[in-house]
């Protein structure tokens, strides 16, 4: 925007400059021209993006957490399906994921939560019938959610769809422990899980999830802006522990429209990665050429491969 700093004397002028730039073409100017992003993975619960480089993720809860029987019947009718029981809804899940796949969806998103074993299918079928009849209590609703969440993940395994998982950082972060996902990693061994935010503050535990489970990848989404020092120290240890083809160096997963911040966040991420790799070169752990290749893998090649982008 033509300003060297931000302070009380110019923040209004900067705001005006940002408003003037906020016109058609801003996505291309910021994300493609400025950030040189090859692809962008929006997570705003929609698939109708005009930009070919936008490949969305959808929320698992949007089809696993049921609240209104009329709503799910209406959604199913749109794809020519009548919901009479659990088998019908499982078919709806599959058809919906197949539809999203055709609409360039590359992943499904969920959050870390304490693992609860889902009910058996016959029990889940009874609960689902209660839901359709509007006679379900909260404990039964939760049990049905745990069953359907795993049904969605199982379908992702069949359709080769990545499952992204928010871990750590926000609110009462104890409920977002990345280690809660271990039963899912083991049960769905053919699903590729993209674990977000370095699991902050469980950065070291997260490293061993990436090391010990072949289907778990580590994403530094937002990590650089949460704590640059934690991101740097974590990456230094990840080099020792995690295969370099299992790390994604940069990303963000928020709904706000202030996406201009992507530029600054990317700058911080590049500084952090450069700092880590320079130290490894100085310590003679790798050559300069190897460091450049690692940076290319972390920022570009790994996410392209993990999400099967072409």
LOPABA-97531 format. One record per residue (C-alpha): residue number from 0; residue in three letters; x, y, z. Coordinates in pm, whole numbers. Example, Ala and Ser with C-alpha at 12.3 -4.5 7.8 and 13.67 -1.06 7.14 Angstrom:
BEGIN
0_ALA_1230_-450_780
1_SER_1367_-106_714
END
This chain:
BEGIN
0_UNK_0_0_0
1_UNK_302_232_-14
2_UNK_356_274_362
3_UNK_673_181_549
4_UNK_511_146_893
5_UNK_179_140_1076
6_UNK_115_383_1362
7_UNK_-142_630_1494
8_UNK_-48_886_1230
9_UNK_-128_679_923
10_UNK_-356_388_1008
11_UNK_-659_570_865
12_UNK_-475_634_539
13_UNK_-377_267_521
14_UNK_-739_167_580
15_UNK_-850_391_293
16_UNK_-582_245_66
17_UNK_-705_-106_151
18_UNK_-1064_-8_74
19_UNK_-964_128_-267
20_UNK_-791_-199_-354
21_UNK_-1093_-402_-244
22_UNK_-1252_-442_-586
23_UNK_-1291_-721_-844
24_UNK_-958_-891_-906
25_UNK_-833_-857_-548
26_UNK_-809_-1235_-499
27_UNK_-582_-1272_-798
28_UNK_-374_-967_-704
29_UNK_-311_-1081_-348
30_UNK_-318_-1461_-359
31_UNK_-171_-1524_-703
32_UNK_38_-1217_-791
33_UNK_164_-1115_-446
34_UNK_175_-1450_-263
35_UNK_235_-1662_-576
36_UNK_-8_-1924_-445
37_UNK_-59_-2214_-682
38_UNK_-377_-2326_-505
39_UNK_-595_-2196_-221
40_UNK_-802_-2431_-3
41_UNK_-1103_-2232_132
42_UNK_-1300_-2369_428
43_UNK_-1615_-2158_426
44_UNK_-1875_-2432_377
45_UNK_-1930_-2373_5
46_UNK_-1807_-2509_-327
47_UNK_-1920_-2247_-580
48_UNK_-1584_-2080_-637
49_UNK_-1524_-1923_-976
50_UNK_-1146_-1930_-937
51_UNK_-1003_-2257_-1065
52_UNK_-721_-2239_-810
53_UNK_-968_-2253_-518
54_UNK_-1014_-2613_-401
55_UNK_-1234_-2620_-90
56_UNK_-1252_-2836_218
57_UNK_-1594_-2905_370
58_UNK_-1685_-2962_733
59_UNK_-1753_-3315_856
60_UNK_-1998_-3175_1111
61_UNK_-2216_-3043_829
62_UNK_-2328_-3401_760
63_UNK_-2235_-3585_1084
64_UNK_-2389_-3356_1346
65_UNK_-2766_-3376_1296
66_UNK_-3010_-3125_1442
67_UNK_-3322_-3110_1226
68_UNK_-3483_-3409_1048
69_UNK_-3656_-3175_801
70_UNK_-3320_-3028_702
71_UNK_-3157_-3361_618
72_UNK_-3466_-3480_432
73_UNK_-3458_-3160_228
74_UNK_-3087_-3201_148
75_UNK_-3139_-3563_46
76_UNK_-3432_-3478_-179
77_UNK_-3208_-3242_-376
78_UNK_-3002_-3540_-488
79_UNK_-3303_-3766_-539
80_UNK_-3288_-3965_-215
81_UNK_-3556_-4032_46
82_UNK_-3436_-4077_404
83_UNK_-3628_-4352_584
84_UNK_-3351_-4498_796
85_UNK_-2980_-4509_870
86_UNK_-2891_-4701_552
87_UNK_-3048_-4423_347
88_UNK_-2850_-4159_534
89_UNK_-2525_-4349_487
90_UNK_-2601_-4354_115
91_UNK_-2664_-3979_134
92_UNK_-2321_-3930_293
93_UNK_-2155_-4118_10
94_UNK_-2349_-3937_-263
95_UNK_-2280_-3601_-100
96_UNK_-1906_-3667_-78
97_UNK_-1902_-3787_-439
98_UNK_-2083_-3468_-543
99_UNK_-1838_-3251_-350
100_UNK_-1551_-3440_-510
101_UNK_-1688_-3347_-853
102_UNK_-1705_-2987_-731
103_UNK_-1329_-2986_-661
104_UNK_-1348_-3051_-287
105_UNK_-1011_-3195_-181
106_UNK_-1068_-3261_189
107_UNK_-1304_-3284_484
108_UNK_-1237_-3086_802
109_UNK_-1292_-3177_1167
110_UNK_-1151_-3086_1508
111_UNK_-962_-3281_1772
112_UNK_-1187_-3411_2046
113_UNK_-1165_-3679_2313
114_UNK_-1221_-4012_2141
115_UNK_-1551_-4186_2214
116_UNK_-1616_-4529_2069
117_UNK_-1921_-4508_1843
118_UNK_-2221_-4735_1895
119_UNK_-2267_-5046_1684
120_UNK_-2468_-4998_1367
121_UNK_-2784_-5164_1501
122_UNK_-2784_-4929_1799
123_UNK_-2708_-4630_1574
124_UNK_-3001_-4729_1350
125_UNK_-3239_-4718_1647
126_UNK_-3107_-4376_1750
127_UNK_-3139_-4248_1393
128_UNK_-3504_-4356_1383
129_UNK_-3561_-4168_1708
130_UNK_-3401_-3863_1549
131_UNK_-3627_-3884_1243
132_UNK_-3928_-3898_1475
133_UNK_-3807_-3600_1678
134_UNK_-3761_-3808_1993
135_UNK_-3389_-3799_2068
136_UNK_-3207_-3687_2383
137_UNK_-2869_-3516_2386
138_UNK_-2670_-3824_2485
139_UNK_-2820_-4020_2195
140_UNK_-2754_-3731_1957
141_UNK_-2386_-3736_2058
142_UNK_-2366_-4113_2014
143_UNK_-2516_-4079_1666
144_UNK_-2264_-3805_1587
145_UNK_-1969_-4027_1680
146_UNK_-2106_-4303_1457
147_UNK_-2167_-4072_1160
148_UNK_-1832_-3894_1199
149_UNK_-1653_-4225_1156
150_UNK_-1883_-4317_867
151_UNK_-1777_-3995_691
152_UNK_-1409_-4071_755
153_UNK_-1458_-4427_630
154_UNK_-1614_-4287_312
155_UNK_-1321_-4047_276
156_UNK_-1096_-4352_290
157_UNK_-1292_-4515_6
158_UNK_-1297_-4197_-206
159_UNK_-935_-4095_-136
160_UNK_-1031_-3767_34
161_UNK_-794_-3605_285
162_UNK_-921_-3545_640
163_UNK_-788_-3222_794
164_UNK_-794_-3186_1173
165_UNK_-775_-2870_1381
166_UNK_-558_-2937_1689
167_UNK_-467_-2721_1988
168_UNK_-438_-2343_2026
169_UNK_-784_-2198_2097
170_UNK_-1016_-2153_2399
171_UNK_-989_-2440_2650
172_UNK_-715_-2603_2444
173_UNK_-717_-2914_2665
174_UNK_-1018_-3041_2468
175_UNK_-821_-3005_2140
176_UNK_-528_-3234_2222
177_UNK_-393_-3380_1894
178_UNK_-326_-3711_2072
179_UNK_-702_-3770_2097
180_UNK_-692_-3860_1728
181_UNK_-466_-4165_1764
182_UNK_-759_-4413_1754
183_UNK_-872_-4256_1425
184_UNK_-520_-4269_1280
185_UNK_-504_-4640_1363
186_UNK_-858_-4734_1264
187_UNK_-849_-4555_928
188_UNK_-496_-4634_824
189_UNK_-555_-4556_455
190_UNK_-688_-4205_519
191_UNK_-437_-3922_488
192_UNK_-480_-3695_791
193_UNK_-355_-3335_772
194_UNK_-297_-3228_1134
195_UNK_-310_-2850_1180
196_UNK_-128_-2588_1388
197_UNK_159_-2814_1502
198_UNK_-91_-2916_1771
199_UNK_22_-2611_1972
200_UNK_113_-2630_2256
201_UNK_173_-3005_2203
202_UNK_435_-2938_1936
203_UNK_666_-3224_2038
204_UNK_383_-3476_2079
205_UNK_259_-3376_1735
206_UNK_604_-3446_1590
207_UNK_580_-3807_1703
208_UNK_232_-3842_1556
209_UNK_383_-3746_1221
210_UNK_676_-3982_1275
211_UNK_490_-4286_1406
212_UNK_183_-4286_1181
213_UNK_244_-4319_809
214_UNK_-89_-4151_729
215_UNK_-40_-3836_940
216_UNK_98_-3513_793
217_UNK_188_-3201_989
218_UNK_60_-2861_880
219_UNK_204_-2537_1019
220_UNK_-125_-2364_942
221_UNK_-130_-2042_1154
222_UNK_164_-2166_1362
223_UNK_404_-1890_1255
224_UNK_167_-1614_1359
225_UNK_71_-1783_1687
226_UNK_436_-1803_1792
227_UNK_727_-1750_1557
228_UNK_972_-1887_1814
229_UNK_766_-2200_1880
230_UNK_737_-2258_1506
231_UNK_1114_-2222_1465
232_UNK_1210_-2446_1755
233_UNK_949_-2699_1648
234_UNK_1079_-2714_1291
235_UNK_1434_-2766_1414
236_UNK_1314_-3074_1600
237_UNK_1081_-3187_1321
238_UNK_1385_-3212_1092
239_UNK_1523_-3475_1332
240_UNK_1196_-3661_1381
241_UNK_953_-3623_1091
242_UNK_1015_-3720_726
243_UNK_1052_-3397_527
244_UNK_782_-3505_281
245_UNK_521_-3498_562
246_UNK_542_-3127_650
247_UNK_340_-2835_509
248_UNK_507_-2506_598
249_UNK_224_-2257_568
250_UNK_-151_-2208_572
251_UNK_-450_-2043_736
252_UNK_-802_-2165_809
253_UNK_-1023_-1876_909
254_UNK_-1351_-1740_771
255_UNK_-1284_-1365_801
256_UNK_-1261_-1169_478
257_UNK_-943_-984_581
258_UNK_-735_-1215_366
259_UNK_-487_-934_298
260_UNK_-319_-1064_615
261_UNK_-207_-1368_417
262_UNK_76_-1157_271
263_UNK_221_-1071_612
264_UNK_173_-1419_749
265_UNK_349_-1571_448
266_UNK_639_-1329_498
267_UNK_673_-1443_861
268_UNK_654_-1809_755
269_UNK_928_-1766_495
270_UNK_1149_-1587_749
271_UNK_1101_-1868_1000
272_UNK_1174_-2145_752
273_UNK_1478_-1956_620
274_UNK_1606_-1913_978
275_UNK_1569_-2285_1051
276_UNK_1730_-2401_727
277_UNK_2014_-2148_754
278_UNK_2097_-2281_1098
279_UNK_2104_-2636_965
280_UNK_2333_-2527_682
281_UNK_2561_-2345_928
282_UNK_2573_-2660_1143
283_UNK_2664_-2858_830
284_UNK_2352_-3071_869
285_UNK_2261_-3003_506
286_UNK_2394_-2816_206
287_UNK_2251_-2491_75
288_UNK_2109_-2677_-224
289_UNK_1941_-2930_4
290_UNK_1794_-2649_214
291_UNK_1642_-2488_-96
292_UNK_1491_-2823_-195
293_UNK_1344_-2873_155
294_UNK_1186_-2526_143
295_UNK_1035_-2605_-197
296_UNK_891_-2930_-63
297_UNK_743_-2770_248
298_UNK_583_-2474_70
299_UNK_481_-2635_-259
300_UNK_548_-2997_-344
301_UNK_420_-3158_-23
302_UNK_76_-2991_-22
303_UNK_41_-3058_-395
304_UNK_106_-3427_-337
305_UNK_-90_-3470_-13
306_UNK_-402_-3309_-160
307_UNK_-348_-3458_-506
308_UNK_-355_-3116_-673
309_UNK_-259_-3089_-1037
END
